[in-house]
Amino acid sequence: MKKLLLSVITLSASLAANAQCNELFISEYVEGTGNDKAIEIYNPTNSPVVLTGYLLARYSNGSPTIVGSTLQLSGTIAPHDVFVVANGQTTVEQGGTSPAVSPALQALADQLDGPYGASGAPTYMNGDDAITLEKNGVKVDIFGKIGEDPGTSWSTVFPYTDAQGTWITKDYTLQRKATVMGGVTVNPTTFNALAEYDSLPKDTWTGLGSHTCSCPVGINEIDNSVSVIVYPNPSNNNFFNVSSSETIKVIELYNVVGQQVIQKEGNKTDKQIKIETGNLAKGIYTVKVLFANNKTSIVKISIQ
């Protein structure tokens, strides 16, 4: 199998980024209608991460400890890819008061959480519960503040409880900002959701399944077994095309210091995608192509 060793210039800025881009973290929080709830986890590293030993936990209503509310994760997250856990309430229970999760949200999940009554599964959060991602008992990311009951929800105004401002962790989707390159490992003094997350309207799931992050590609072995054609190359027309015999899932463009400058997703059938480059400086860029079959290929392009 042909391999390509991708190298980038290791400037001080990218070295600092690599120091943070070494562990999984929560990349999206969905608190929607009824049981339409999900947590997305991002792998910022250049290697697959096996989820053995990882779990999600919920600290309910200001509890300082977990009360049976954990979910052991299973599977593998590919480099720079995500893993979606959705609420597992697939049927209506409790006389209709515990609604089923929308099929569209279920379809986006890599793993479903336990159904109602399954030890208070983590994705039964309702805006006032802290959520943690843990590895072998060590917290690698914290959403919210463990031990604090904010009322109905953490909000937009200090002290970030529902006594001030607008609710933000209830009836919203929160996406981690691209500039965040690692999780919160120490319980915060205060939890300001908007410091690290962008807010989207209730029942917005269009971002689930991918995440944009400033973590550099770094030095990585890439499987180049799928042929990719990039043209025109050099490009001086403010665009280039990426073409392959395989269905393209995502195209990512990186500059010479390993910073991601473009990400464009394909649909379920795209084998050719046009990339607009009018806002980019002249230079050599790395095109990383992720395919629907989970293979990855790398090519270089000169933008003039």
N, C-alpha and C positions, 0 to 999 in steps of 0.2 A: 504494500500500500504506500503510495507516494505521500511524503510528508513535507511540509514547508515550515521552516523555522522563521517566525515573524519577529523582527526586532524593531525596537523604537528607541529614540534618543532618551536617555534617562536623566532628564533635567531634575533639579531639586523639587520642582512642583510635582512632577509625576512620581518621584520617590515618596513624597509625603502622601500622595493619594494612595499609592500601593500599600502604605502602612495601614490604611483604613479598609482597603478593599479585600479583606482576607476572611470574612465571615458572613454567613447568611444574615439577612435582616428583613423586616416587614416592609413591603413596598406599596401595599394598598390595603385600605380598611373600608369595607362596605357595610353600612348600617341602613338597610332599606326597609321597605314595607313588610310588616309581619315577620316572617322568618327568612326574608331575602337578605342574608348576611354572608359575608365571605372575608377571608384574609388571604392576601397574596404575599408570597415570600420570594425574595430575589437572591440569586447567586452572583455576587460581583467578581468572583474569582475566575481564573483561566482554566480551571479543572472541574470535572463533574463532582458533585457532592452527594454522597449516599446519605439518606436521611435517618439511618439507624442511630438511635440515641437522641434525636431531636423530638421535641414536643411543643404543642401550643397549650397554654394554660390561661385560665380566666380567674381573676381575683374579684369576686362579686361584691358590688355595693360597698366598697371601702374595706373589704376584708384584707388584713395583712398577710393572710395565708391562702393557699389554694384549698378549695373545699371540693375535692373530687372532680374538679372541672378541668380535665386534661385530655389531650388527644395525641397519641403517639403517631408520628408521621412515618410514612413508608414510601419508598421509591427513590429516585435519583433526580437531581436538578442539574441540567447541562450548564456549561459555562455561560454566564451572562443571560441566563434564562430564568423563568419564574415557575412557581408551584402554587396552585390555587386550591385552597380549602374552602368549601362552601358548606353551609348548614345542611344537615342530612334529613330534615323533616320532609320526606318525600310523599307523605300522605297527611290528610287532615285528621287531627286527633283532638282529644279532650272536648268532645261535643262541638267541634268547629272553632274552638278558641285558639287552637295552635295550627295555623294554616300551613299548607305545603309550600315548599320553596318553588319559585317559578322554574319551569323546565329550562328556560333560556339560561338561567343562572346555574342550574345543575349541570348543564352541558359544558360550561366553562371550567368545571372543577376537575382537578387531578385526584382529589380525595374528598369524600363527603364526611362531615362530622357525624357524631352519633345522633339518632333520632331523639325526640322529646323523652325526657326521663332517663337518658343515658348518662347518669352521674353529672347532670348539668353541663353538657358539652360546651366547649369554649365559644363556639359561634352562636350561642344564644345570648350574646352580649346585647345590651340595649342602650348604650350611650354613657353609662356611668360605671362600667367595669374596666379595670386594667387588664391588658392582654400581654402575655410574654411569649417570646420564642426562646426555648431553652435547649441546651445541649448537655446531656449527661449531668443534669442538675444545675448547670451554670447558665445564668441569664445572658443571652447574646443580643436581645433587643427587648425593649419595654415600650408599650403603647399605653399612655395614661400615667397615673401615679398610684403605685401600690399603696394601699392603706388609706386612701382618700376617697370619700364619697362626695362627688361634686354636686349632688342633688340629682336632677334629671340628666344632666350632661355637662361635660366641660365646655367652656364657651370662648368667646372672642375677646373678653376684657378681663384684665387682672382683677381679682385673683383667679380668673379662669374657671369659675363655677357658674351654675345657672342663676346665681344671684346677680350676676353682672353680664351684660352683653347678650349675644345671640348664641343659642345652642350650636355646637359644631361637631360633636361626636355622636349625636343622635339625629337620624334622618338625613345623613350626608354620606357621600363617598369621599374619602381622603386619599390622595395619591402622594407618595413620598417625593419630595423635590429631587430633581436630577443631581443637585449639588451635594446631597446626602450620600456618603460613601461607607457608612457603617451604622450599626445599631446603638441604641442607648443601653449601656450595661450597668449603670448605677441609677437607682430610683431617683427621679428628679425632685428637687425642692418644690418646684411648681411645674405644671404641665400646660404649656401653650401649644396646642395642636398645630396652629398655623405657622409655627417657627420652622417646622420640618415638613409640613404637608400642605398640598394645595387642595382646596375645597371644591367639590363638584356637587351638583344637585342630587337629591334623593333618587335612588333606583338608577343611577348611572353606572353601567358596567362595561362601557365600551373600551376602557383601558385594561380590563382584566386579561391576562394572558401574555403581556409584554411590559417591559419597564425600561425607561431611559435613565441612564446613570452616567455620571462623569468619571467613573472608574476607568482608567486606561486599559487598553488591551494588554499592554506589557509585553513580556516575552512568552510566547506560547507556541506549542506545536499544534498545527492545524491540519486536519484531514482534508487533502485536496483531491479526493477521489472523484468528485463531481466536476465535470468540465464547465467553466464559466467563460463567457465572452463579454468583454467590456469595450464599447465603441461609441463614438470615436475616441481614440486614445493615441496621442494627446487630445484633450478636449478643449476647444476654444470657442464653443458655441453656447456656453452657459448651461449645458446639460450633457449627460451621457446615458447610454442604455446598458442594462445588465441583462444578459440572455443566457439561458441554460436549458438543458433537456429535462431537468427536474423542477417541480413546483417550488417557487421561492416563497419562504415564510417571512423573512425580514432581511433588509439590506442595511448595513451600518457602515458609515464612512468615518475614518479616523485620520487626524492630521499627524505630523511627524513626531509630536510629543505624546501621542497615544490618546488624545482627547477625542471623544465622539462628537462629531459636528453635524451629522445627519443620521436619522433613523427613519426608514420607510418600510411599512408592512405591505405584504402582498395579500391578495385574496386567496381563496381556496384553489384557484386554477392558474394563477399568474406564473408564466415562465419567462416573461420579459417585463422589466420595469424601467421607467424613465426617471432619472434623478436630476433635479434642478440644482445647479451649482453657482448661480449668479451672485450669491452673497458670500462666496468663498474666496479667499486669497489664492493667488497663484502658488503652485507647488506640487509636491508629490503626496498623494493620499493613499491610504489602504482601504480597500473595499472588502468588507467581510460579508459573505452571503450565507445565511442560514436557511436550510431547506426543510420542507415539510417532513422529510424522512429523518430529520435530526442530524444530518451531515452538514459540514461546514467547509466552505472554500474561501480562499483569500487571493486577491489579485491587487496589483498596484495600478494607479492611474495618475497621469500628469495633467493637471489643470492649468491652462495657459491664458 
